[in-house]
Amino acid sequence: MQFNLIGPFEIVTHRNEKFAPKAPKVCQMLAVLALQPREAVSASTLIRELWGENPPRGAARTLQTHVYHARRMLDDAQVALPGRALLTTMAPGYRLDIADDEVDVRSFEGSVRKAHQELEGGAPERAADQLDRALALWRGPVLDNIPVGGVLTGHAVHLEELRLHALELRVETEMRLGRHREFLPELRALVHEYPLHEWFHGQLISALHRSGRRGEALQAYQNLYRILNRDLGLEPSPELQLLQSQILNSSPGRYPRRIRRRDEVRSGYVVTSIWAAADAG
């Protein structure tokens, strides 16, 4: 059994059959509950998701009706094994009695967390395995087939940021493993998807140079310069300007200082900045 929220909302039954509930508000409610498995979610939170800050009169009673229909739907589709109650009432609201590994979001978060730990512990191969698992779960924008309210929107923004962090970790693992040439297509795709993400550009520039493609590396820098100047009226960061200078002045067999990630925790969030590491030679 699986509740999938990363991409179109769908439920996979214990018989490995996929189905997507048709009632939008039932989907919204189940998605909110699935994000906090085995935890009671207050009725007020569910009402805020379904109707915003100004719910209609009788919203609490209508919510109860949605819960009733959700229970029948889960039973009719035989999502769980017979005798297993999934959607239960628990003060101050309702609970979806499923495990963390039965929700793709929780599995994604767990794999990214383990990858970060493996990379910090000097095990990039194991980090790469965890990131492969995490990113394979990403089927598209979060809940892109149902309407979302304020509660789900907040979770979706968090997951998009976590995906970006996973992509950064993925690049870092590949660079530490020396797969500069092999990873070039994915780096080009990343700078296309995130044109203002200077760190991705820096990794592409460095990987091109380390692959013996010095001219393309300098062209990649000029592409970044044009994008930043055109869209923001800015120049590349001092670290990337230094990288360009080092490429221009490098001799055969010498490589510029590598632009690396640095994660800092600020107000509970991981913030990535860039810095120039020692010459890797």
C-alpha atoms as a printed R data frame, in Angstrom:
    type eleno elety resid chain resno       x      y       z
1   ATOM     1    CA   MET     A     1   0.000  0.000   0.000
2   ATOM     2    CA   GLN     A     2   1.285  3.429  -0.887
3   ATOM     3    CA   PHE     A     3   0.075  7.030  -0.890
4   ATOM     4    CA   ASN     A     4   1.867  8.990  -3.621
5   ATOM     5    CA   LEU     A     5   1.853 12.796  -3.503
6   ATOM     6    CA   ILE     A     6   4.998 13.664  -5.477
7   ATOM     7    CA   GLY     A     7   3.349 14.102  -8.865
8   ATOM     8    CA   PRO     A     8  -0.304 13.194  -9.463
9   ATOM     9    CA   PHE     A     9  -2.080 12.099  -6.304
10  ATOM    10    CA   GLU     A    10  -2.631  8.360  -6.377
11  ATOM    11    CA   ILE     A    11  -3.096  5.458  -4.013
12  ATOM    12    CA   VAL     A    12  -1.581  2.032  -4.569
13  ATOM    13    CA   THR     A    13  -3.528 -0.777  -2.944
14  ATOM    14    CA   HIS     A    14  -2.057 -3.759  -1.120
15  ATOM    15    CA   ARG     A    15  -2.644 -5.690  -4.379
16  ATOM    16    CA   ASN     A    16  -0.418 -3.175  -6.196
17  ATOM    17    CA   GLU     A    17  -3.347 -1.643  -8.087
18  ATOM    18    CA   LYS     A    18  -3.267  2.127  -8.644
19  ATOM    19    CA   PHE     A    19  -6.247  4.408  -8.492
20  ATOM    20    CA   ALA     A    20  -6.891  8.131  -8.095
21  ATOM    21    CA   PRO     A    21  -9.951  9.253  -6.150
22  ATOM    22    CA   LYS     A    22 -12.217 11.506  -8.208
23  ATOM    23    CA   ALA     A    23 -13.545 13.778  -5.448
24  ATOM    24    CA   PRO     A    24 -11.115 16.747  -5.193
25  ATOM    25    CA   LYS     A    25 -11.812 17.630  -1.573
26  ATOM    26    CA   VAL     A    26 -11.499 14.013  -0.477
27  ATOM    27    CA   CYS     A    27  -8.098 13.942  -2.202
28  ATOM    28    CA   GLN     A    28  -7.047 17.162  -0.471
29  ATOM    29    CA   MET     A    29  -8.072 15.826   2.903
30  ATOM    30    CA   LEU     A    30  -6.296 12.486   2.415
31  ATOM    31    CA   ALA     A    31  -3.151 14.261   1.191
32  ATOM    32    CA   VAL     A    32  -2.991 16.415   4.330
33  ATOM    33    CA   LEU     A    33  -3.468 13.346   6.520
34  ATOM    34    CA   ALA     A    34  -0.858 11.349   4.572
35  ATOM    35    CA   LEU     A    35   1.742 14.050   5.189
36  ATOM    36    CA   GLN     A    36   1.456 13.308   8.918
37  ATOM    37    CA   PRO     A    37   0.996  9.522   9.082
38  ATOM    38    CA   ARG     A    38  -0.221  8.097  12.372
39  ATOM    39    CA   GLU     A    39  -0.659 11.601  13.758
40  ATOM    40    CA   ALA     A    40  -3.946 13.301  14.568
41  ATOM    41    CA   VAL     A    41  -4.593 16.257  12.267
42  ATOM    42    CA   SER     A    42  -7.017 18.782  13.702
43  ATOM    43    CA   ALA     A    43 -10.369 19.373  12.058
44  ATOM    44    CA   SER     A    44  -9.518 23.087  11.918
45  ATOM    45    CA   THR     A    45  -6.416 22.342   9.810
46  ATOM    46    CA   LEU     A    46  -8.442 20.239   7.378
47  ATOM    47    CA   ILE     A    47 -11.141 22.908   7.167
48  ATOM    48    CA   ARG     A    48  -8.498 25.561   6.437
49  ATOM    49    CA   GLU     A    49  -7.098 23.427   3.621
50  ATOM    50    CA   LEU     A    50 -10.511 22.751   2.092
51  ATOM    51    CA   TRP     A    51 -12.094 26.198   2.400
52  ATOM    52    CA   GLY     A    52  -9.386 28.693   3.327
53  ATOM    53    CA   GLU     A    53  -9.608 31.284   6.085
54  ATOM    54    CA   ASN     A    54 -13.332 31.944   5.580
55  ATOM    55    CA   PRO     A    55 -15.044 28.545   5.605
56  ATOM    56    CA   PRO     A    56 -18.797 28.322   4.986
57  ATOM    57    CA   ARG     A    57 -21.273 27.713   7.740
58  ATOM    58    CA   GLY     A    58 -21.555 24.027   8.427
59  ATOM    59    CA   ALA     A    59 -17.987 23.334   7.325
60  ATOM    60    CA   ALA     A    60 -17.425 20.970  10.265
61  ATOM    61    CA   ARG     A    61 -20.448 18.882   9.294
62  ATOM    62    CA   THR     A    62 -19.402 18.852   5.639
63  ATOM    63    CA   LEU     A    63 -15.918 17.701   6.695
64  ATOM    64    CA   GLN     A    64 -17.513 14.766   8.501
65  ATOM    65    CA   THR     A    65 -19.326 13.876   5.275
66  ATOM    66    CA   HIS     A    66 -16.020 13.939   3.361
67  ATOM    67    CA   VAL     A    67 -14.488 11.639   5.986
68  ATOM    68    CA   TYR     A    68 -17.409  9.232   5.613
69  ATOM    69    CA   HIS     A    69 -17.012  9.127   1.821
70  ATOM    70    CA   ALA     A    70 -13.234  8.705   2.146
71  ATOM    71    CA   ARG     A    71 -13.673  5.706   4.441
72  ATOM    72    CA   ARG     A    72 -16.115  4.068   2.046
73  ATOM    73    CA   MET     A    73 -13.822  4.753  -0.896
74  ATOM    74    CA   LEU     A    74 -10.797  3.240   0.863
75  ATOM    75    CA   ASP     A    75 -12.828  0.175   1.813
76  ATOM    76    CA   ASP     A    76 -14.410 -0.282  -1.636
77  ATOM    77    CA   ALA     A    77 -11.013 -0.025  -3.338
78  ATOM    78    CA   GLN     A    78  -9.574 -2.501  -0.817
79  ATOM    79    CA   VAL     A    79  -6.586 -0.241  -0.258
80  ATOM    80    CA   ALA     A    80  -5.543 -2.032   2.912
81  ATOM    81    CA   LEU     A    81  -5.746 -5.647   3.981
82  ATOM    82    CA   PRO     A    82  -9.180 -6.694   5.290
83  ATOM    83    CA   GLY     A    83  -9.784 -5.626   8.863
84  ATOM    84    CA   ARG     A    84  -7.283 -2.769   8.815
85  ATOM    85    CA   ALA     A    85  -8.915  0.598   9.544
86  ATOM    86    CA   LEU     A    86  -7.006  3.371   7.767
87  ATOM    87    CA   LEU     A    87  -8.924  6.563   8.519
88  ATOM    88    CA   THR     A    88  -9.798  6.892  12.182
89  ATOM    89    CA   THR     A    89 -11.204  9.599  14.414
90  ATOM    90    CA   MET     A    90  -8.739 10.905  16.984
91  ATOM    91    CA   ALA     A    91  -9.000 14.164  18.915
92  ATOM    92    CA   PRO     A    92  -8.688 16.902  17.831
93  ATOM    93    CA   GLY     A    93  -9.509 15.539  14.365
94  ATOM    94    CA   TYR     A    94  -8.598 12.521  12.243
95  ATOM    95    CA   ARG     A    95  -5.659 10.197  11.641
96  ATOM    96    CA   LEU     A    96  -4.462  8.144   8.680
97  ATOM    97    CA   ASP     A    97  -3.031  4.968  10.196
98  ATOM    98    CA   ILE     A    98  -0.189  4.276   7.772
99  ATOM    99    CA   ALA     A    99   3.575  3.930   8.164
100 ATOM   100    CA   ASP     A   100   6.158  6.448   7.010
101 ATOM   101    CA   ASP     A   101   7.366  4.134   4.252
102 ATOM   102    CA   GLU     A   102   3.825  3.972   2.865
103 ATOM   103    CA   VAL     A   103   4.011  7.665   1.889
104 ATOM   104    CA   ASP     A   104   6.353  8.680  -0.934
105 ATOM   105    CA   VAL     A   105   6.981 12.097   0.652
106 ATOM   106    CA   ARG     A   106   8.302 10.534   3.851
107 ATOM   107    CA   SER     A   107  10.471  8.099   1.900
108 ATOM   108    CA   PHE     A   108  11.850 10.996  -0.148
109 ATOM   109    CA   GLU     A   109  12.649 13.055   2.936
110 ATOM   110    CA   GLY     A   110  14.311 10.112   4.650
111 ATOM   111    CA   SER     A   111  16.529  9.267   1.670
112 ATOM   112    CA   VAL     A   112  17.665 12.879   1.261
113 ATOM   113    CA   ARG     A   113  18.489 13.083   4.973
114 ATOM   114    CA   LYS     A   114  20.521  9.852   4.805
115 ATOM   115    CA   ALA     A   115  22.314 11.045   1.662
116 ATOM   116    CA   HIS     A   116  23.357 14.242   3.415
117 ATOM   117    CA   GLN     A   117  24.682 12.234   6.346
118 ATOM   118    CA   GLU     A   118  26.586  9.826   4.080
119 ATOM   119    CA   LEU     A   119  28.163 12.664   2.128
120 ATOM   120    CA   GLU     A   120  29.194 14.496   5.285
121 ATOM   121    CA   GLY     A   121  30.611 11.202   6.566
122 ATOM   122    CA   GLY     A   122  32.820 10.800   3.504
123 ATOM   123    CA   ALA     A   123  30.802  8.090   1.748
124 ATOM   124    CA   PRO     A   124  29.765  9.619  -1.614
125 ATOM   125    CA   GLU     A   125  28.946  6.238  -3.195
126 ATOM   126    CA   ARG     A   126  26.375  5.469  -0.502
127 ATOM   127    CA   ALA     A   127  25.111  9.037  -0.735
128 ATOM   128    CA   ALA     A   128  24.619  8.577  -4.490
129 ATOM   129    CA   ASP     A   129  22.566  5.413  -3.870
130 ATOM   130    CA   GLN     A   130  20.275  7.252  -1.441
131 ATOM   131    CA   LEU     A   131  19.849 10.151  -3.876
132 ATOM   132    CA   ASP     A   132  18.972  7.758  -6.702
133 ATOM   133    CA   ARG     A   133  16.199  6.350  -4.493
134 ATOM   134    CA   ALA     A   134  14.954  9.793  -3.554
135 ATOM   135    CA   LEU     A   135  14.918 11.363  -7.001
136 ATOM   136    CA   ALA     A   136  13.314  8.259  -8.554
137 ATOM   137    CA   LEU     A   137  10.224  9.056  -6.468
138 ATOM   138    CA   TRP     A   138   9.828 12.444  -8.143
139 ATOM   139    CA   ARG     A   139   7.096 11.929 -10.767
140 ATOM   140    CA   GLY     A   140   6.379 15.630 -11.316
141 ATOM   141    CA   PRO     A   141   5.093 18.691  -9.432
142 ATOM   142    CA   VAL     A   142   3.555 17.842  -6.064
143 ATOM   143    CA   LEU     A   143  -0.169 17.003  -6.285
144 ATOM   144    CA   ASP     A   144  -0.441 18.381  -9.805
145 ATOM   145    CA   ASN     A   145  -3.812 16.718 -10.500
146 ATOM   146    CA   ILE     A   146  -5.848 18.166  -7.618
147 ATOM   147    CA   PRO     A   147  -6.558 21.653  -6.235
148 ATOM   148    CA   VAL     A   148  -4.508 22.605  -3.187
149 ATOM   149    CA   GLY     A   149  -5.184 25.056  -0.393
150 ATOM   150    CA   GLY     A   150  -2.875 26.900   1.963
151 ATOM   151    CA   VAL     A   151  -1.826 23.875   4.014
152 ATOM   152    CA   LEU     A   152  -0.812 21.729   1.036
153 ATOM   153    CA   THR     A   153   0.777 24.684  -0.748
154 ATOM   154    CA   GLY     A   154   3.156 25.140   2.179
155 ATOM   155    CA   HIS     A   155   4.158 21.478   2.044
156 ATOM   156    CA   ALA     A   156   4.598 21.638  -1.740
157 ATOM   157    CA   VAL     A   157   6.963 24.612  -1.447
158 ATOM   158    CA   HIS     A   158   8.980 22.756   1.190
159 ATOM   159    CA   LEU     A   159   9.248 19.674  -1.040
160 ATOM   160    CA   GLU     A   160  10.355 21.708  -4.052
161 ATOM   161    CA   GLU     A   161  13.131 23.216  -1.927
162 ATOM   162    CA   LEU     A   162  14.081 19.769  -0.659
163 ATOM   163    CA   ARG     A   163  14.247 18.480  -4.246
164 ATOM   164    CA   LEU     A   164  16.609 21.343  -5.086
165 ATOM   165    CA   HIS     A   165  18.752 20.386  -2.097
166 ATOM   166    CA   ALA     A   166  18.756 16.770  -3.306
167 ATOM   167    CA   LEU     A   167  19.906 17.885  -6.745
168 ATOM   168    CA   GLU     A   168  22.713 19.903  -5.165
169 ATOM   169    CA   LEU     A   169  23.774 16.865  -3.153
170 ATOM   170    CA   ARG     A   170  23.628 14.778  -6.308
171 ATOM   171    CA   VAL     A   171  25.999 17.129  -8.120
172 ATOM   172    CA   GLU     A   172  28.340 17.209  -5.137
173 ATOM   173    CA   THR     A   173  28.506 13.418  -4.948
174 ATOM   174    CA   GLU     A   174  29.262 13.077  -8.654
175 ATOM   175    CA   MET     A   175  31.998 15.700  -8.491
176 ATOM   176    CA   ARG     A   176  33.583 14.044  -5.455
177 ATOM   177    CA   LEU     A   177  33.553 10.746  -7.330
178 ATOM   178    CA   GLY     A   178  35.352 12.370 -10.252
179 ATOM   179    CA   ARG     A   179  32.549 11.827 -12.758
180 ATOM   180    CA   HIS     A   180  32.941 15.247 -14.364
181 ATOM   181    CA   ARG     A   181  32.637 14.143 -17.985
182 ATOM   182    CA   GLU     A   182  29.825 11.630 -17.419
183 ATOM   183    CA   PHE     A   183  27.727 14.139 -15.506
184 ATOM   184    CA   LEU     A   184  27.918 16.981 -18.055
185 ATOM   185    CA   PRO     A   185  24.507 16.285 -19.687
186 ATOM   186    CA   GLU     A   186  22.758 16.429 -16.314
187 ATOM   187    CA   LEU     A   187  24.605 19.617 -15.360
188 ATOM   188    CA   ARG     A   188  23.498 21.257 -18.606
189 ATOM   189    CA   ALA     A   189  19.920 20.219 -17.877
190 ATOM   190    CA   LEU     A   190  20.153 21.691 -14.364
191 ATOM   191    CA   VAL     A   191  21.408 25.110 -15.501
192 ATOM   192    CA   HIS     A   192  18.575 25.143 -18.037
193 ATOM   193    CA   GLU     A   193  16.005 24.304 -15.357
194 ATOM   194    CA   TYR     A   194  17.525 26.696 -12.788
195 ATOM   195    CA   PRO     A   195  19.102 29.505 -14.853
196 ATOM   196    CA   LEU     A   196  19.698 31.772 -11.827
197 ATOM   197    CA   HIS     A   197  21.316 29.067  -9.656
198 ATOM   198    CA   GLU     A   198  24.956 30.182  -9.748
199 ATOM   199    CA   TRP     A   199  26.300 27.102  -7.989
200 ATOM   200    CA   PHE     A   200  24.974 24.807 -10.732
201 ATOM   201    CA   HIS     A   201  26.604 27.069 -13.318
202 ATOM   202    CA   GLY     A   202  29.875 26.945 -11.382
203 ATOM   203    CA   GLN     A   203  29.814 23.151 -11.338
204 ATOM   204    CA   LEU     A   204  29.176 23.046 -15.092
205 ATOM   205    CA   ILE     A   205  32.029 25.461 -15.769
206 ATOM   206    CA   SER     A   206  34.412 23.485 -13.564
207 ATOM   207    CA   ALA     A   207  33.331 20.097 -14.975
208 ATOM   208    CA   LEU     A   208  33.815 21.302 -18.556
209 ATOM   209    CA   HIS     A   209  37.318 22.509 -17.805
210 ATOM   210    CA   ARG     A   210  38.236 19.297 -15.988
211 ATOM   211    CA   SER     A   211  36.983 17.387 -19.026
212 ATOM   212    CA   GLY     A   212  39.488 19.216 -21.231
213 ATOM   213    CA   ARG     A   213  36.874 21.570 -22.709
214 ATOM   214    CA   ARG     A   214  38.348 24.890 -21.661
215 ATOM   215    CA   GLY     A   215  36.681 26.940 -24.401
216 ATOM   216    CA   GLU     A   216  33.242 25.568 -23.560
217 ATOM   217    CA   ALA     A   217  33.889 26.293 -19.874
218 ATOM   218    CA   LEU     A   218  34.576 29.949 -20.650
219 ATOM   219    CA   GLN     A   219  31.517 30.057 -22.916
220 ATOM   220    CA   ALA     A   220  29.401 28.660 -20.061
221 ATOM   221    CA   TYR     A   221  30.669 31.497 -17.862
222 ATOM   222    CA   GLN     A   222  29.696 34.052 -20.508
223 ATOM   223    CA   ASN     A   223  26.222 32.489 -20.728
224 ATOM   224    CA   LEU     A   224  25.793 32.918 -16.982
225 ATOM   225    CA   TYR     A   225  27.058 36.504 -17.197
226 ATOM   226    CA   ARG     A   226  24.431 37.345 -19.842
227 ATOM   227    CA   ILE     A   227  21.605 35.707 -17.884
228 ATOM   228    CA   LEU     A   228  22.391 37.531 -14.634
229 ATOM   229    CA   ASN     A   229  22.971 40.852 -16.364
230 ATOM   230    CA   ARG     A   230  19.810 40.597 -18.429
231 ATOM   231    CA   ASP     A   231  17.436 39.353 -15.725
232 ATOM   232    CA   LEU     A   232  18.852 40.916 -12.550
233 ATOM   233    CA   GLY     A   233  21.397 43.540 -13.574
234 ATOM   234    CA   LEU     A   234  24.061 41.594 -11.676
235 ATOM   235    CA   GLU     A   235  27.453 40.077 -12.360
236 ATOM   236    CA   PRO     A   236  28.484 36.555 -11.330
237 ATOM   237    CA   SER     A   237  29.621 36.142  -7.733
238 ATOM   238    CA   PRO     A   238  33.265 36.843  -6.797
239 ATOM   239    CA   GLU     A   239  33.839 33.092  -6.482
240 ATOM   240    CA   LEU     A   240  32.759 32.497 -10.071
241 ATOM   241    CA   GLN     A   241  34.734 35.472 -11.339
242 ATOM   242    CA   LEU     A   242  37.776 33.939  -9.636
243 ATOM   243    CA   LEU     A   243  36.977 30.593 -11.273
244 ATOM   244    CA   GLN     A   244  36.900 32.241 -14.700
245 ATOM   245    CA   SER     A   245  40.226 33.939 -14.033
246 ATOM   246    CA   GLN     A   246  41.815 30.678 -12.919
247 ATOM   247    CA   ILE     A   247  40.604 28.909 -16.070
248 ATOM   248    CA   LEU     A   248  41.995 31.687 -18.251
249 ATOM   249    CA   ASN     A   249  45.377 31.469 -16.524
250 ATOM   250    CA   SER     A   250  45.562 27.740 -15.916
251 ATOM   251    CA   SER     A   251  48.317 25.639 -17.413
252 ATOM   252    CA   PRO     A   252  47.877 22.078 -18.730
253 ATOM   253    CA   GLY     A   253  47.300 19.579 -15.934
254 ATOM   254    CA   ARG     A   254  46.302 22.251 -13.425
255 ATOM   255    CA   TYR     A   255  42.715 22.846 -12.469
256 ATOM   256    CA   PRO     A   256  41.073 25.855 -10.847
257 ATOM   257    CA   ARG     A   257  39.859 25.880  -7.323
258 ATOM   258    CA   ARG     A   258  36.654 23.883  -7.135
259 ATOM   259    CA   ILE     A   259  33.428 25.653  -6.268
260 ATOM   260    CA   ARG     A   260  31.861 23.683  -3.443
261 ATOM   261    CA   ARG     A   261  28.685 23.734  -1.421
262 ATOM   262    CA   ARG     A   262  28.472 24.952   2.130
263 ATOM   263    CA   ASP     A   263  25.303 24.192   4.059
264 ATOM   264    CA   GLU     A   264  24.313 26.434   6.917
265 ATOM   265    CA   VAL     A   265  21.271 26.075   9.125
266 ATOM   266    CA   ARG     A   266  19.405 29.360   9.398
267 ATOM   267    CA   SER     A   267  16.019 29.609  11.091
268 ATOM   268    CA   GLY     A   268  15.574 25.842  10.758
269 ATOM   269    CA   TYR     A   269  16.354 25.677   7.040
270 ATOM   270    CA   VAL     A   270  19.439 24.480   5.200
271 ATOM   271    CA   VAL     A   271  20.927 27.310   3.157
272 ATOM   272    CA   THR     A   272  23.497 26.560   0.480
273 ATOM   273    CA   SER     A   273  26.194 29.053  -0.408
274 ATOM   274    CA   ILE     A   274  29.301 28.638  -2.564
275 ATOM   275    CA   TRP     A   275  32.956 28.973  -1.819
276 ATOM   276    CA   ALA     A   276  36.248 28.168  -3.457
277 ATOM   277    CA   ALA     A   277  37.945 25.044  -2.129
278 ATOM   278    CA   ALA     A   278  41.649 24.322  -2.262
279 ATOM   279    CA   ASP     A   279  43.191 23.594  -5.648
280 ATOM   280    CA   ALA     A   280  42.492 19.937  -6.395
281 ATOM   281    CA   GLY     A   281  45.351 19.842  -8.864
